[in-house]
Amino acid sequence: MSFLRAALVAVLLLVPLTSVPARAADEADWTGPLSTRGRWIVDADGDRFKLRSGNWHGASGTWNGSGSTEDDANHHAGENSGRIPLGLDRAPMDEIIAGFREIGINSIRLPFSNEMIRDSRPVTDDAVAANPSLRGKTPLQVYDVVVRELTAAGLAVILNNHTNTTRWCCGVDGNERWNASQSTAAWETDWLFMANRYKDNKRVVGADLYNEVRRNIWDDPNWGWGNDHDWFAASQRVADRLLLEANPDLLIIVEGINWTGIPIDGFAHERPTLEPVRRLSHTLVDSGKLVYSAHFYDYTGPNHSGATGTGETTDPRYRDLSPSELISVLNRQAFYVASEPDQHFTAPVWISEFGVGGREETGARQRAWFENFVDHLIRMDADFAYWPLVGWHEGRTGNGWALLHWDAAGNRMGVHDGDDWRSAAWTRLTSAQGRTGQVAPVADWSMLSPDHGDFIASRRMRARPDWDPGARKAVCPDGQRLSGLSHTGNRGLCSDVGLSSGTTGAYEVVVDERHVRPGQDWASGYTKLQCPDGFVLTGYSVRGAAVSAALCSAALVGATGGRTVWFDRGDNRGASPKGGDFAYGHYKGQCADDEYAAGIAYTGRVGSGRTPDALYCRRV
């Protein structure tokens, strides 16, 4: 590096510091791994770790899908990443990373494609012109160095499977689903590979499973149908595999569904985002590892694809909504997940993409949307990731969306250089006062949904032999016990509230009434699957809709008396039940917070279907 260039870099590194929160300088001292407590993400010491993130894109591809990949004009906004994080041709990596810290970033969402993992072609010398030590490396090897240097600088890294193929996202492009251009098995294998590759780096904190799941030409993704397009089932399965087979320290980040339906007026179409989570949420084998994610841009809308021309409808875009309308829609589509405590779906929400044009954006509605959206992020004390961090400029003009731009000569243009209208809003966002310090542990509430197969959220029981062959089995996470059941629909609710001792490794599968004491028939005329004294109900199995067996686990609980909670003719969940509606549209029964379920009653009489009719609830 020449003296002149070194001096320029030094100046650029110093100037923006006045716009950064004072806490940014010492955030490198945080300790991984990260986990969750209710709606908050915390570090290994239990302190709140707010994801103030940005997207460093490029490794997942910038090619638009037609023409030569070597021609910059065939890449999004003319910015050719060379199959690696953008900007490494224009600035040294340490300069880019220092820029991230200067503008208040503490974490990076780092996209990759499945194709990148196996791409054996070395990157071109031009693509790493400002980083000659990367010459001759494959894209994955460059990605390795980027991860190493980001984390060495104190930044948290979230791996993001952005696309199947190395090209720009997101349209009808062969990257609509995790299995659009590859098999689900290959996708899972790639994720296990990536999670294992970085598992010794405790600042690689998360796995963002797939980006903007959406419709292709013929088919929609869905949330819970049990077929090959079921994003809920696919994300649930790979999440558990990552925690069990690769890295139990990772946060598992699940985005909502980005688009369903045909974007033509008169046809059903929408952006579901996280709305399906209210009725069907994930329960991972490790509690405290789930984060939900959503994306918002001014040019899209709750029923608008964001297209102009083909695919454009008359539905309002987010920028067309009034501030109050925008808040209402945002809360309905995403923020409710974090703002409603003690629900089966309660979790942190990370807005992992949002952004707007910079210096060249003159649209009043676009600018107003960004200001209003930033205000809501601050209002909700939300975790966020701006898209994108890095871009190109020539003569201070160009795409403009990035917060940091470099030209071909290596001159940087940043959001705080004095002529970017976003600067004040960005400073307001990164310096906003939110929750800090210790976050106390909270009760966990978890949904069981053996809708189409086994739903075993217990590490312990996954390691045991099949305890009811041929039946669909549902088991609470270790440390939780069953709190509620639905009359039909096979759903269950688990919690650890009030059960300070947890459960031990001892368990019993109950298929008859051997533990019902004489004179203590709590559901006369019904078949009762009751746990022995000192055991709590932690699972159940079904064949079709019918109860098959009860799973009981040993715990330090009382065993005197109990009460019967009937729910065969209506809900029976108490006056202010926690956990949320875990079986929408079905009757539900639930024990009180200071009780545990110790038995299930059903009847085989004509027309009953042997579905759960009552729970036996005992005091903890």
C-alpha positions in Angstrom: 0.0 0.0 0.0 1.4 3.4 -1.0 2.0 6.1 1.7 -0.7 8.2 0.1 -3.2 5.4 0.1 -2.3 4.5 3.7 -2.8 8.1 4.8 -6.2 8.2 3.0 -7.3 5.0 4.8 -6.2 6.4 8.1 -8.4 9.5 7.6 -11.4 7.4 6.5 -11.0 5.2 9.6 -11.0 8.2 11.9 -13.7 10.5 10.6 -16.9 8.4 11.2 -16.0 7.5 14.8 -17.9 10.5 16.0 -21.1 9.0 14.7 -20.8 5.7 16.5 -22.2 4.7 19.8 -19.5 4.7 22.5 -20.2 1.1 23.3 -19.1 -0.1 19.9 -15.4 0.2 20.8 -15.6 -2.5 23.5 -18.1 -4.9 22.0 -15.3 -7.1 20.9 -15.2 -8.4 24.5 -18.5 -10.3 24.2 -18.4 -14.0 24.7 -20.0 -16.6 22.5 -22.0 -18.7 21.9 -25.3 -16.9 21.7 -28.7 -18.2 22.9 -32.2 -16.8 23.5 -34.2 -16.0 26.6 -37.8 -15.2 25.5 -37.6 -12.5 22.9 -34.0 -11.6 23.7 -30.7 -12.8 22.3 -28.0 -13.2 25.0 -24.3 -14.0 25.1 -22.6 -16.7 27.1 -22.8 -14.5 30.2 -26.5 -14.0 29.9 -26.2 -10.4 28.8 -28.4 -9.0 26.0 -26.6 -9.1 22.6 -28.5 -7.0 20.1 -27.8 -8.0 16.5 -26.9 -4.7 14.9 -26.0 -6.4 11.7 -25.4 -5.8 8.0 -25.3 -8.0 5.0 -21.9 -8.5 3.2 -23.2 -10.0 0.0 -21.4 -11.4 -3.0 -20.4 -15.0 -2.2 -24.0 -16.1 -3.1 -23.6 -14.4 -6.5 -24.3 -11.2 -8.3 -24.7 -12.5 -11.8 -28.2 -11.8 -13.2 -28.5 -15.1 -15.0 -27.8 -14.2 -18.7 -24.8 -13.3 -20.7 -21.2 -13.8 -19.7 -20.4 -13.9 -16.0 -17.2 -12.0 -16.8 -19.0 -8.9 -18.0 -19.8 -6.5 -15.2 -22.9 -5.4 -17.1 -24.5 -8.8 -16.5 -24.3 -8.5 -12.7 -26.8 -6.8 -10.4 -26.3 -3.0 -10.6 -23.1 -3.7 -12.6 -21.4 -4.9 -9.4 -19.4 -8.1 -10.1 -18.4 -9.8 -6.9 -16.4 -12.4 -8.6 -18.2 -15.1 -6.5 -16.9 -13.8 -3.2 -17.9 -11.0 -0.8 -18.1 -7.8 -2.7 -15.4 -5.2 -2.6 -12.3 -7.3 -2.3 -11.1 -6.1 -5.6 -11.2 -2.5 -4.4 -10.2 -2.4 -0.8 -8.1 -4.5 1.7 -10.3 -6.7 3.8 -9.1 -5.1 7.0 -10.2 -1.7 5.7 -13.7 -3.0 4.8 -14.1 -4.7 8.2 -12.9 -1.6 10.0 -15.6 0.3 8.1 -18.3 -2.1 9.5 -17.2 -1.4 13.1 -17.1 2.4 12.5 -20.7 2.6 11.4 -22.0 0.7 14.5 -22.2 -2.9 13.2 -21.5 -5.8 15.6 -22.5 -8.7 13.4 -22.5 -9.8 9.8 -25.0 -11.9 7.8 -22.7 -13.6 5.3 -24.6 -15.1 2.3 -23.3 -18.2 0.5 -24.7 -20.4 -2.2 -24.7 -24.2 -2.3 -22.8 -24.0 -5.6 -20.1 -21.9 -3.9 -19.3 -24.8 -1.5 -18.3 -27.1 -4.4 -16.9 -24.4 -6.8 -13.3 -25.6 -7.4 -12.4 -22.7 -9.8 -9.9 -20.3 -8.3 -11.1 -16.7 -8.0 -9.7 -14.4 -10.7 -6.8 -12.1 -9.8 -9.0 -9.2 -10.7 -11.6 -10.2 -8.1 -9.0 -10.0 -5.3 -6.8 -7.2 -6.7 -6.8 -5.3 -3.3 -6.2 -8.5 -1.4 -3.4 -10.4 -3.3 -3.0 -13.0 -0.5 -6.3 -14.4 -1.7 -5.0 -15.2 -5.2 -5.5 -18.8 -6.3 -8.1 -19.6 -3.6 -11.5 -21.0 -4.3 -14.6 -19.1 -3.3 -15.0 -21.3 -0.2 -11.4 -20.7 0.8 -12.0 -16.9 0.5 -15.1 -17.3 2.5 -13.0 -19.0 5.2 -10.7 -16.1 5.4 -13.5 -13.6 5.5 -15.1 -15.5 8.4 -11.8 -15.7 10.2 -11.1 -12.0 9.9 -14.6 -10.8 10.8 -14.6 -12.8 14.0 -11.0 -11.8 14.8 -12.2 -8.2 14.7 -14.9 -9.1 17.3 -17.8 -9.3 14.9 -20.4 -12.1 15.2 -21.0 -14.0 11.9 -24.3 -15.5 10.8 -24.0 -18.0 7.9 -26.7 -17.4 5.4 -27.7 -20.0 2.8 -28.9 -17.4 0.3 -29.2 -19.3 -3.0 -28.8 -22.8 -4.5 -26.8 -21.5 -7.4 -24.3 -18.6 -7.5 -26.5 -15.9 -9.0 -28.4 -12.8 -7.9 -31.6 -13.4 -5.9 -34.6 -13.2 -5.9 -37.1 -13.9 -8.6 -38.2 -17.0 -10.5 -34.6 -18.0 -10.8 -34.1 -21.6 -9.7 -33.4 -20.5 -6.2 -37.0 -20.1 -5.0 -36.8 -22.9 -2.4 -34.1 -24.8 -0.5 -34.7 -27.7 -2.9 -35.4 -25.7 -6.2 -32.2 -26.7 -8.0 -31.1 -29.5 -5.7 -32.5 -32.2 -3.5 -33.5 -31.6 0.2 -30.9 -34.2 1.1 -28.1 -32.3 -0.6 -29.2 -29.1 1.1 -29.1 -30.8 4.5 -25.7 -32.2 3.7 -24.3 -28.8 2.7 -25.6 -27.3 5.9 -24.0 -30.0 8.1 -20.7 -29.4 6.2 -20.8 -25.6 6.8 -21.8 -25.9 10.5 -19.0 -28.4 11.1 -16.5 -26.3 9.2 -16.8 -23.3 11.6 -17.9 -25.0 14.8 -14.7 -24.3 16.7 -15.1 -20.5 16.1 -17.5 -19.4 18.8 -18.1 -16.1 17.1 -19.8 -17.9 14.2 -23.1 -17.7 16.0 -25.9 -18.6 13.7 -27.3 -20.5 10.7 -29.8 -18.6 8.6 -31.3 -21.6 6.9 -32.6 -20.2 3.6 -33.4 -16.8 2.1 -36.8 -15.6 0.9 -38.6 -18.9 0.3 -41.1 -18.2 -2.4 -43.2 -19.4 -5.3 -41.7 -20.7 -8.5 -43.7 -20.8 -11.8 -45.9 -23.6 -10.8 -45.9 -24.2 -7.0 -46.1 -22.4 -3.7 -44.1 -23.2 -0.6 -46.2 -23.9 2.4 -46.1 -24.0 6.2 -47.1 -27.4 7.6 -48.6 -29.4 4.7 -46.0 -32.2 5.0 -45.0 -32.3 1.4 -41.8 -31.5 -0.5 -42.6 -27.8 -0.5 -43.2 -27.6 3.3 -40.8 -25.0 4.6 -41.9 -25.5 8.2 -41.0 -29.2 8.1 -37.8 -28.8 6.1 -36.5 -26.0 8.4 -37.5 -28.0 11.5 -35.7 -31.1 10.4 -32.4 -29.4 9.3 -32.4 -27.3 12.4 -32.5 -30.3 14.7 -29.8 -32.1 12.5 -27.5 -29.1 12.9 -27.9 -29.0 16.7 -27.6 -32.8 17.1 -25.0 -33.6 14.5 -22.9 -30.5 13.9 -22.9 -27.6 16.3 -25.3 -27.2 19.3 -24.0 -23.7 19.9 -25.6 -22.2 16.8 -28.6 -19.9 16.7 -31.1 -21.4 14.2 -32.6 -18.6 12.1 -35.8 -19.4 10.2 -37.2 -16.8 7.8 -40.9 -16.7 7.1 -42.4 -17.4 3.6 -41.6 -14.5 1.3 -44.3 -15.0 -1.4 -47.2 -17.3 -2.4 -49.7 -17.0 -5.2 -49.8 -15.5 -8.7 -49.1 -11.8 -8.6 -52.0 -10.8 -10.9 -55.0 -8.8 -9.8 -57.9 -11.1 -9.2 -55.7 -14.1 -8.1 -54.8 -14.9 -4.5 -51.3 -13.7 -3.6 -49.6 -12.5 -0.5 -46.4 -12.1 1.5 -47.1 -14.4 4.5 -43.8 -13.5 6.2 -44.1 -14.8 9.8 -47.9 -14.9 10.1 -48.1 -18.7 10.0 -45.9 -18.9 13.1 -48.8 -18.0 15.3 -50.6 -21.3 14.5 -47.5 -23.5 13.9 -44.2 -22.8 15.5 -40.9 -24.6 15.7 -39.8 -26.6 18.7 -36.1 -27.4 18.5 -34.2 -30.2 20.4 -32.4 -27.4 22.3 -34.5 -24.6 23.8 -33.1 -21.2 23.5 -31.7 -21.5 20.0 -34.6 -20.4 17.7 -34.7 -16.9 16.1 -37.3 -15.9 13.5 -36.5 -13.6 10.6 -38.3 -11.3 8.2 -37.4 -8.9 5.4 -39.0 -5.6 4.5 -38.4 -3.1 1.7 -40.4 -0.1 0.7 -41.2 -1.4 -2.8 -42.8 -4.6 -1.6 -46.0 -4.9 0.3 -48.2 -7.3 2.3 -49.7 -8.3 -1.0 -47.2 -6.8 -3.4 -44.4 -8.8 -5.0 -42.3 -5.7 -5.5 -42.3 -6.1 -9.3 -42.7 -3.3 -11.8 -44.4 -4.2 -15.0 -44.8 -8.0 -15.2 -45.9 -9.2 -11.8 -47.0 -5.8 -10.6 -50.5 -5.5 -9.0 -52.6 -2.7 -7.7 -51.9 -3.7 -4.1 -50.2 -1.1 -1.9 -46.5 -1.2 -1.3 -45.2 -0.7 2.2 -44.2 2.8 1.2 -47.9 3.6 0.3 -49.0 2.9 3.9 -49.5 5.6 6.5 -47.3 5.4 9.5 -50.1 3.9 11.6 -51.0 1.4 8.8 -47.3 0.5 8.5 -46.9 -0.2 12.2 -50.1 -2.4 12.2 -48.9 -4.4 9.2 -45.4 -4.9 10.5 -46.6 -6.1 13.9 -49.1 -8.5 12.3 -46.5 -9.9 9.9 -43.5 -10.2 12.1 -43.0 -8.2 15.3 -45.8 -9.9 17.2 -43.5 -13.0 17.6 -41.2 -11.0 19.9 -43.7 -8.7 21.5 -46.1 -11.3 22.9 -44.5 -13.1 25.9 -45.2 -16.6 27.2 -46.5 -18.0 23.9 -45.4 -21.2 22.1 -44.0 -18.9 19.3 -42.3 -16.3 21.5 -38.8 -15.7 20.1 -36.4 -13.0 19.0 -37.3 -11.5 15.6 -34.3 -10.5 13.4 -35.1 -8.2 10.5 -32.3 -9.6 8.5 -32.9 -7.5 5.4 -34.1 -3.9 5.0 -32.6 -1.0 3.0 -33.2 1.9 0.7 -31.4 3.9 -2.0 -28.9 6.4 -0.7 -27.7 9.7 -2.2 -29.6 9.2 -5.5 -32.9 8.3 -3.9 -35.1 11.3 -4.2 -38.5 9.7 -3.8 -40.4 11.2 -0.9 -42.4 8.0 -0.1 -39.2 5.9 -0.2 -37.5 8.3 2.2 -40.5 8.5 4.5 -40.8 4.7 4.6 -37.2 4.4 5.7 -37.5 6.9 8.4 -40.8 5.3 9.7 -39.3 1.8 9.5 -36.2 2.8 11.4 -38.5 4.4 14.0 -40.3 1.1 14.4 -37.1 -0.8 14.8 -36.1 1.5 17.6 -39.6 1.4 19.1 -39.5 -2.4 19.2 -35.8 -2.6 20.2 -35.5 -5.0 17.4 -32.5 -6.9 16.0 -31.7 -5.9 12.4 -29.4 -6.4 9.4 -29.1 -3.7 6.7 -28.9 -4.7 3.1 -26.2 -4.2 1.8 -23.1 -3.0 3.5 -20.7 -2.9 0.6 -21.2 -1.4 -2.9 -19.3 0.3 -5.8 -19.3 3.9 -6.8 -17.6 5.9 -9.5 -17.4 9.6 -9.0 -19.7 9.3 -6.0 -22.5 7.8 -8.1 -23.8 4.3 -8.6 -26.2 1.8 -7.1 -26.3 3.8 -3.8 -28.0 1.3 -1.6 -24.8 0.2 0.3 -23.7 2.0 3.5 -20.0 1.9 2.3 -18.9 2.2 -1.3 -15.5 1.9 -2.9 -14.5 3.1 -6.4 -12.0 1.3 -8.7 -9.2 3.3 -7.3 -10.0 2.3 -3.7 -11.6 5.6 -2.6 -14.3 5.1 0.0 -17.7 6.8 0.2 -19.6 6.2 3.4 -23.0 6.9 4.9 -21.5 9.5 7.2 -19.6 11.5 4.6 -22.0 14.4 4.9 -24.1 14.0 1.8 -26.1 10.9 2.5 -29.7 11.6 3.7 -29.7 8.2 5.5 -27.0 9.2 7.9 -29.2 10.7 10.7 -31.6 7.8 10.6 -28.8 5.3 10.7 -27.1 7.0 13.6 -30.4 7.1 15.4 -30.8 3.4 14.9 -27.4 2.3 15.9 -27.2 4.5 18.9 -30.7 3.9 20.2 -31.0 3.0 23.8 -32.5 -0.4 24.3 -32.3 -3.2 26.8 -28.8 -4.0 28.0 -27.2 -6.2 30.7 -28.4 -9.4 32.2 -31.6 -11.0 30.9 -33.2 -13.3 33.5 -34.2 -16.8 32.3 -37.9 -17.1 31.4 -40.3 -20.0 31.1 -40.2 -21.9 27.8 -43.5 -22.8 26.0 -43.2 -25.2 23.2 -45.6 -26.7 20.6 -45.7 -30.4 19.7 -47.0 -31.0 16.2 -46.9 -34.7 15.1 -49.1 -33.8 12.1 -47.3 -35.9 9.5 -44.7 -37.9 11.5 -42.7 -38.1 14.7 -42.1 -34.9 16.5 -39.5 -35.8 19.1 -38.0 -32.6 20.6 -36.0 -34.6 23.2 -32.4 -35.4 22.8 -32.7 -38.1 25.4 -35.6 -39.9 23.7 -34.1 -39.6 20.2 -31.2 -41.7 21.6 -33.6 -44.4 22.9 -35.2 -47.2 20.9 -38.6 -46.6 19.2 -41.0 -46.7 22.2 -44.2 -47.2 20.1 -43.3 -48.6 16.6 -45.7 -47.6 13.9 -47.2 -44.7 15.8 -46.5 -41.0 15.4 -44.7 -39.9 18.5 -44.5 -36.4 20.1 -42.1 -35.6 23.0 -41.3 -32.4 24.9 -37.8 -31.0 24.9 -35.7 -32.2 27.8 -36.5 -30.3 30.9 -40.1 -29.6 29.9 -43.3 -31.5 30.6 -46.6 -31.7 28.9 -49.0 -28.9 29.9 -51.8 -29.2 27.3 -53.4 -31.4 24.6 -55.9 -30.8 21.9 -59.1 -32.9 21.6 -58.5 -33.4 17.9 -55.6 -32.4 15.7 -52.9 -34.2 17.7 -51.2 -31.0 19.0 -49.6 -30.6 22.4 -48.1 -27.8 24.6 -45.0 -28.2 26.7 -43.5 -26.0 29.3 -40.9 -25.9 32.1 -42.8 -23.3 34.2 -42.7 -24.2 37.9 -40.7 -27.4 37.3 -37.4 -26.3 38.7 -36.0 -29.8 39.0 -36.6 -30.9 35.3 -36.8 -34.5 34.4 -34.3 -37.4 34.7 -33.4 -40.1 32.3 -35.9 -42.6 33.6 -39.0 -43.1 31.6 -42.0 -45.4 31.2 -44.3 -46.0 28.3 -47.9 -46.4 29.6 -50.5 -48.2 27.5 -53.0 -49.3 30.2 -54.5 -48.4 33.5 -52.1 -50.1 35.8 -51.2 -46.9 37.7 -54.8 -45.9 38.4 -55.3 -46.5 42.1 -58.4 -48.2 43.3 -61.0 -45.6 44.4 -59.2 -42.8 42.4 -60.9 -43.1 39.1 -60.5 -39.6 37.7 -62.4 -40.2 34.5 -65.0 -42.9 35.1 -66.0 -44.9 32.0 -62.9 -43.7 30.0 -59.6 -45.4 29.3 -56.9 -43.7 31.4 -53.2 -43.7 30.6 -51.8 -42.5 33.9 -48.2 -42.0 34.9 -46.8 -43.7 38.0 -46.2 -41.5 41.1 -43.1 -39.3 40.7 -43.5 -39.2 36.9 -44.7 -36.4 34.6 -46.3 -36.7 31.2 -43.6 -35.7 28.6 -44.9 -37.2 25.4 -47.6 -39.2 23.7 -48.1 -41.2 20.6 -51.0 -41.4 18.1 -52.2 -43.7 15.3 -54.2 -41.6 13.0 -56.2 -39.4 15.4 -56.3 -42.0 18.2 -54.2 -42.0 21.3 -51.8 -44.9 21.3 -49.5 -44.5 24.4 -48.4 -42.0 27.0 -44.7 -41.3 27.7 -43.9 -40.6 31.4 -40.6 -39.3 32.7 -39.3 -39.3 36.3 -39.2 -35.9 38.1 -39.2 -34.5 41.6 -42.9 -33.8 41.9 -45.6 -34.5 44.4 -48.1 -37.3 43.9 -51.0 -36.5 46.1 -54.4 -36.0 44.6 -55.2 -34.3 41.3 -58.0 -32.9 39.2 -59.6 -33.8 35.9 -59.6 -31.2 33.1 -62.2 -32.1 30.4 -61.9 -30.6 26.9 -64.1 -32.9 24.8 -66.8 -30.3 24.4 -64.9 -27.0 24.6 -61.7 -25.3 25.6 -60.7 -25.8 29.3 -57.5 -23.9 29.8 -58.1 -21.7 32.8 -58.8 -18.0 33.0 -55.5 -16.6 31.6 -53.7 -19.5 30.0 -50.1 -19.1 28.9 -48.6 -20.7 25.9 -51.0 -19.4 23.3 -53.4 -21.2 21.0 -51.4 -24.4 20.3 -54.1 -26.1 18.3 -56.0 -23.5 16.3 -59.6 -24.5 15.6 -59.6 -27.5 18.0 -60.8 -27.9 21.6 -57.9 -27.8 24.1 -57.2 -28.7 27.7 -54.4 -27.3 29.8 -53.1 -27.8 33.3 -52.4 -24.7 35.5 -48.9 -23.3 35.7 -48.3 -24.9 39.1 -49.5 -28.3 37.8 -48.2 -31.1 35.6 -50.1 -33.5 33.4 -50.0 -37.0 34.8 -52.5 -38.8 32.6 -54.6 -38.8 29.4 -58.2 -40.1 29.2 -60.1 -41.1 26.1 -63.0 -43.3 25.1 -63.4 -45.9 22.4 -67.2 -45.6 22.2 -68.8 -45.3 18.8 -68.1 -41.9 17.2 -65.3 -40.9 19.6 -62.2 -41.7 17.6 -60.2 -42.4 20.7 -58.9 -38.8 20.8 -57.9 -37.1 24.1 -60.9 -36.1 26.2 -59.3 -35.2 29.5 -56.0 -34.6 31.3 -55.2 -35.6 34.9 -53.5 -32.5 36.4 -51.4 -32.7 39.7 -49.7 -30.0 41.7 -46.0 -29.6 41.0 
